[in-house]
Amino acid sequence: MLDIVESDHVRGTATAPATVVVYGDYECPHTRALELVLTRLRSREPNAFRTVFRNFPLREIHPHAQQAAEAAEAVSALAGPDAFWAKHDGLFAHQDQLDRAGLERRGAEAGVDPGVLWAAIDAGKSADRVDRDVESGVANGVDRTPSVFINGERYLGPRDVPSLQHAVTPTRQ
């Protein structure tokens, strides 16, 4: 379901007039492009919307996506929600570095020791969390990344700054 739950990764205030749920893949260039647009929108109107990110790694076509998602979840579990967003942003900023060394660098930037990060990943502690997001996506008809929902409705419009700004900003009187 698209209900926002306590374990979701949420950026922004719960009182924002719009909620944007993104099912994304850290190796997907389209998800990265969307994240860049959302970053620009947040800088323009920081209180206009909140973002929820859910993992939807396309395992068949993106060989690093699952492990990148698990690494982001491990960082979140080990260091908290702010560390998740640092890891999240770092993964998209360095999308060409999703190998082990790149995941270690992004983890360290988020404040997590590489050895601790790999111990968590190897123990499978984050795989269940990623699977929960994937199951939620499948239940909501997600079949590609990024899949975007605004206030509970699937958004299929353009993903450029003006179009998304219009979609998340309430009509001004």
Secondary structure as UniProt FT lines:
FT   TURN            6..7
FT   STRAND          9..11
FT   TURN            14..15
FT   STRAND          18..24
FT   TURN            26..27
FT   HELIX           29..44
FT   TURN            46..47
FT   STRAND          49..55
FT   TURN            59..61
FT   TURN            63..64
FT   HELIX           65..79
FT   HELIX           81..93
FT   TURN            94..96
FT   HELIX           100..109
FT   TURN            110..111
FT   HELIX           114..122
FT   TURN            123..126
FT   HELIX           127..139
FT   TURN            140..141
FT   STRAND          147..150
FT   TURN            151..152
FT   STRAND          153..155
FT   HELIX           161..168
//
